[in-house]
Amino acid sequence: MVSQEQRRRQLAREKLERQQQRRAAARSKTQKRNAAIAGGIVLALVAGLVVAAVGLFDSDDKDKKDTVADPCAKPAPGAPSGQTWKKEPKLTIDRSAEYTMELATTCGDITIGLDAKNAPHTVNSFNFLAGKGYFDHTKCHRLTDQGIYVLQCGDPKGDGTGTPGYTIPDENLKDPKLKGNVYPAGTIAMANRYNPQPPKGESKNEDSGGSQFFIVYQDSELPPYYTPFGTLKGGEDVLKKITKAGATAPDPQTGNTAPIATVVINKATVKRS
């Protein structure tokens, strides 16, 4: 005969199990969404679903490419340098000064105000890389238009795996503008390989930012893992042109959805105001 106390304990255990299942489902959903911008890392489960889905949507994607005209110009002659360095460049920027990054792209010019005060390592790295021509002739390889709304750039390989050879620390993750885990439209942030729940024995890959960054073109709910280091100051019309053309179906190998528009950074410059 089950006593009242035993029954109470059984009900408590069942309630705890249901709570744990809901939390696990929520964590899984968050991880899948974050994989969309996590520097080229795509979860195996997502990759498997993508491969299965590509067979269903290949013809739709081909039709879309055939019917949507590329709104952007041809890239300037040249190719990414592909340079790499062994360590992060020495911190030389003035944290009290204002810096601006200009991206001359095939779709138009994009102006970004950089936050040297709150993200000095990130801004210093971009100042260094732009000065070396690292971003020149690189394409923006990912456009996400479902769930989160970002255009991702900064990869000389163009497939989400490129790095400058070094990593920089995470910064400004408690920016007051990130209210309710929402990165507001116009935010410029770093992509990285951070995984809050890595497999046993593996690291979380903190401080794993390199050169890839994303431009938020519509408010996007994301956990505060991605360094916000700049704000869009000009080029809203350029982003509208790119996003209006849409994105391709996911690549079967990387899971990336690329912009249909040919978005290439012909020249990147960072200037002190």
C-alpha positions as CSV (number, residue, x, y, z in Angstrom):
1,M,0.0,0.0,0.0
2,V,1.5,3.4,-1.0
3,S,1.5,5.8,1.9
4,Q,0.4,9.5,1.4
5,E,4.1,10.5,1.9
6,Q,5.3,8.1,-0.7
7,R,2.7,9.3,-3.1
8,R,3.8,12.9,-2.5
9,R,7.4,12.1,-3.2
10,Q,6.5,10.3,-6.4
11,L,4.5,13.3,-7.6
12,A,7.5,15.6,-6.8
13,R,9.9,13.3,-8.7
14,E,7.6,13.3,-11.8
15,K,7.3,17.1,-11.6
16,L,11.1,17.4,-11.5
17,E,11.5,15.1,-14.5
18,R,9.0,17.2,-16.5
19,Q,10.9,20.4,-15.6
20,Q,14.2,18.8,-16.7
21,Q,12.7,17.7,-20.0
22,R,11.4,21.2,-20.7
23,R,14.8,22.8,-19.9
24,A,16.6,20.3,-22.1
25,A,14.2,21.1,-25.0
26,A,14.8,24.8,-24.5
27,R,18.6,24.4,-24.5
28,S,18.4,22.3,-27.6
29,K,16.4,25.0,-29.4
30,T,18.8,27.7,-28.4
31,Q,21.9,25.8,-29.5
32,K,20.3,25.1,-33.0
33,R,19.5,28.9,-33.4
34,N,23.0,29.9,-32.3
35,A,24.6,27.5,-34.8
36,A,23.4,29.8,-37.6
37,I,26.1,32.4,-36.7
38,A,28.7,30.3,-34.8
39,G,31.7,30.9,-37.1
40,G,31.1,27.9,-39.4
41,I,30.3,25.3,-36.8
42,V,27.0,23.5,-37.6
43,L,25.6,20.9,-35.3
44,A,25.6,17.4,-36.8
45,L,21.9,17.1,-36.3
46,V,21.2,20.3,-38.1
47,A,23.6,19.3,-40.9
48,G,21.7,16.0,-41.3
49,L,18.4,17.8,-41.6
50,V,19.9,20.2,-44.1
51,V,21.1,17.4,-46.3
52,A,17.7,15.8,-46.2
53,A,16.0,19.1,-47.0
54,V,18.2,20.1,-49.8
55,G,16.8,17.4,-52.0
56,L,13.4,18.8,-51.5
57,F,14.2,22.4,-52.0
58,D,17.0,22.4,-54.7
59,S,14.5,23.1,-57.5
60,D,12.8,25.9,-55.6
61,D,16.2,27.5,-54.9
62,K,17.2,27.2,-58.6
63,D,13.9,28.9,-59.6
64,K,14.5,31.6,-57.1
65,K,18.0,32.3,-58.4
66,D,16.6,32.4,-62.0
67,T,13.9,34.9,-61.1
68,V,15.6,37.2,-58.7
69,A,18.0,39.6,-60.4
70,D,21.3,40.3,-58.6
71,P,21.0,43.9,-57.4
72,C,24.7,44.4,-56.9
73,A,27.6,45.2,-59.1
74,K,30.5,42.9,-60.1
75,P,33.4,42.8,-57.6
76,A,36.5,44.8,-58.2
77,P,39.4,42.7,-59.6
78,G,41.4,40.9,-56.9
79,A,41.2,38.1,-54.4
80,P,41.4,37.9,-50.6
81,S,45.0,37.9,-49.3
82,G,44.5,35.0,-46.9
83,Q,47.1,36.3,-44.6
84,T,47.3,34.9,-41.1
85,W,49.2,35.9,-37.9
86,K,50.3,33.9,-34.9
87,K,49.0,36.2,-32.2
88,E,46.6,39.1,-31.6
89,P,48.1,42.5,-32.6
90,K,49.4,44.8,-29.9
91,L,46.8,47.1,-28.5
92,T,47.5,50.5,-30.1
93,I,44.2,52.3,-30.5
94,D,43.1,55.2,-28.3
95,R,40.1,54.0,-26.2
96,S,38.9,57.5,-25.7
97,A,38.8,58.3,-29.5
98,E,36.1,57.6,-32.0
99,Y,36.7,55.2,-34.9
100,T,34.7,54.5,-38.0
101,M,34.9,51.5,-40.4
102,E,33.9,52.1,-44.0
103,L,33.0,49.0,-46.1
104,A,33.0,49.8,-49.8
105,T,30.9,46.9,-51.1
106,T,29.5,45.8,-54.5
107,C,26.1,46.8,-53.2
108,G,27.0,50.2,-51.9
109,D,28.9,51.8,-48.9
110,I,28.3,50.7,-45.3
111,T,29.5,52.9,-42.4
112,I,30.0,51.5,-39.0
113,G,30.8,53.4,-35.8
114,L,33.2,51.4,-33.6
115,D,33.1,51.2,-29.8
116,A,36.7,51.5,-28.9
117,K,35.9,52.3,-25.2
118,N,33.9,49.1,-24.5
119,A,35.5,46.7,-27.1
120,P,39.1,47.8,-27.4
121,H,40.6,44.5,-28.4
122,T,38.0,43.9,-31.1
123,V,38.3,47.5,-32.5
124,N,42.1,47.2,-32.4
125,S,42.0,44.0,-34.3
126,F,39.7,45.4,-37.0
127,N,42.0,48.5,-37.3
128,F,44.9,46.1,-37.8
129,L,43.2,43.8,-40.3
130,A,41.7,46.6,-42.4
131,G,45.2,48.2,-42.5
132,K,46.6,45.0,-43.9
133,G,43.9,44.7,-46.6
134,Y,42.6,41.5,-44.9
135,F,38.9,42.2,-45.7
136,D,39.4,43.4,-49.2
137,H,37.8,41.2,-51.9
138,T,36.1,39.1,-49.2
139,K,32.4,38.2,-49.7
140,C,29.6,38.3,-47.1
141,H,28.9,34.6,-47.1
142,R,25.8,34.2,-44.9
143,L,22.4,35.9,-44.8
144,T,19.9,34.6,-42.2
145,D,16.3,35.7,-42.7
146,Q,14.4,33.4,-40.4
147,G,14.5,33.4,-36.6
148,I,17.5,35.8,-36.5
149,Y,18.2,38.5,-39.1
150,V,21.9,39.0,-39.8
151,L,24.4,39.4,-42.6
152,Q,27.7,37.8,-41.8
153,C,31.0,38.9,-43.4
154,G,34.7,38.9,-42.7
155,D,35.8,35.5,-43.9
156,P,38.5,35.3,-46.6
157,K,37.5,31.7,-47.3
158,G,33.9,32.6,-47.8
159,D,32.5,29.4,-46.2
160,G,32.4,30.3,-42.5
161,T,35.8,28.7,-41.6
162,G,38.3,31.5,-42.3
163,T,40.3,33.1,-39.4
164,P,43.2,35.6,-39.2
165,G,45.2,32.9,-37.3
166,Y,44.5,34.4,-33.9
167,T,41.6,34.9,-31.6
168,I,40.4,37.9,-29.5
169,P,38.7,38.0,-26.1
170,D,34.9,38.4,-25.7
171,E,34.0,42.0,-24.7
172,N,31.1,44.2,-23.9
173,L,28.7,41.2,-23.3
174,K,26.8,43.2,-20.7
175,D,26.1,46.1,-23.0
176,P,22.9,47.7,-21.7
177,K,21.6,47.9,-25.3
178,L,21.2,44.1,-25.3
179,K,17.9,44.1,-23.4
180,G,16.1,40.8,-23.0
181,N,18.7,39.0,-25.0
182,V,17.8,41.1,-28.1
183,Y,20.5,42.4,-30.4
184,P,18.8,45.5,-31.8
185,A,18.8,46.3,-35.5
186,G,22.0,48.2,-36.5
187,T,24.2,46.2,-34.0
188,I,27.6,45.0,-35.3
189,A,28.8,42.0,-33.4
190,M,31.4,39.2,-33.6
191,A,30.7,35.7,-34.7
192,N,32.5,33.0,-32.6
193,R,32.6,29.3,-31.8
194,Y,31.3,29.5,-28.2
195,N,29.3,26.5,-27.1
196,P,27.7,26.9,-23.6
197,Q,27.2,23.1,-23.3
198,P,30.1,21.4,-25.0
199,P,30.5,17.6,-25.2
200,K,32.2,16.1,-22.2
201,G,35.9,16.8,-22.2
202,E,35.7,19.8,-24.6
203,S,36.0,23.5,-23.9
204,K,33.3,26.1,-24.3
205,N,35.5,27.9,-26.8
206,E,35.3,31.2,-25.0
207,D,37.2,34.2,-26.4
208,S,37.1,32.5,-29.9
209,G,36.3,35.6,-32.1
210,G,38.5,36.1,-35.1
211,S,37.6,38.2,-38.1
212,Q,34.0,37.2,-38.9
213,F,31.3,39.6,-37.8
214,F,27.6,40.1,-38.4
215,I,25.3,43.0,-39.1
216,V,21.9,42.8,-37.4
217,Y,19.4,44.3,-39.9
218,Q,16.3,43.5,-37.8
219,D,15.9,43.0,-34.0
220,S,17.2,39.4,-33.3
221,E,16.9,37.4,-30.1
222,L,20.3,35.9,-29.2
223,P,22.0,35.0,-26.0
224,P,24.6,37.6,-25.1
225,Y,27.6,35.5,-26.2
226,Y,28.6,37.7,-29.2
227,T,30.7,40.8,-28.7
228,P,28.8,44.0,-29.8
229,F,31.5,46.3,-31.0
230,G,29.8,48.8,-33.4
231,T,26.7,50.4,-34.7
232,L,25.4,51.0,-38.2
233,K,25.8,54.7,-39.1
234,G,25.1,54.5,-42.8
235,G,24.1,52.0,-45.5
236,E,20.5,51.0,-44.4
237,D,19.5,51.2,-48.1
238,V,22.3,48.8,-48.9
239,L,21.1,46.3,-46.4
240,K,17.5,46.6,-47.7
241,K,18.8,45.9,-51.2
242,I,20.6,42.8,-50.0
243,T,17.9,41.4,-47.8
244,K,15.2,42.1,-50.3
245,A,16.9,39.8,-52.8
246,G,16.8,37.1,-50.2
247,A,18.9,34.0,-49.3
248,T,19.7,30.7,-50.9
249,A,18.7,27.3,-49.5
250,P,21.1,25.9,-46.9
251,D,24.4,24.6,-48.3
252,P,24.5,20.8,-47.8
253,Q,28.1,20.9,-46.4
254,T,28.1,24.1,-44.2
255,G,24.4,24.8,-43.6
256,N,25.0,28.4,-44.6
257,T,22.3,30.3,-46.4
258,A,24.1,32.8,-48.6
259,P,22.8,36.1,-49.9
260,I,21.5,35.9,-53.4
261,A,23.0,39.3,-54.0
262,T,26.7,39.3,-54.7
263,V,27.9,41.0,-51.6
264,V,31.7,41.5,-51.7
265,I,33.8,44.0,-49.7
266,N,35.9,45.6,-52.3
267,K,37.7,47.7,-49.7
268,A,37.6,48.1,-45.9
269,T,39.1,51.0,-44.0
270,V,39.2,52.1,-40.4
271,K,39.7,55.7,-39.6
272,R,40.0,57.7,-36.4
273,S,37.4,60.5,-36.3
